[in-house]
Amino acid sequence: MEAGERVNLSFLGGEPLLNRPVIRAATERARAIADERGIVITFSITTNGTQLSADDGEFFESHGSPSP
């Protein structure tokens, strides 16, 4: 990938939030790589909401805007 490209990292299948540590680590790592390379990254998750917490909402909100 080159600077200026756009990517979306999507989490889906089963219930992604059952493995919350992996979702968070992958999100943070992907953001760091995208920032280093000048890539615009967005994230999406498909969940039934049964495992969603207020802390998850804050985490997703903080990673919701594309990187510059």
Secondary structure, DSSP 8 states (H G I E B T S, - for coil): --TT-EEEEEE-SS-GGGGHHHHHHHHHHHHHHHHHHT-EEEEEE---STT--HHHHHHHHHT-S---
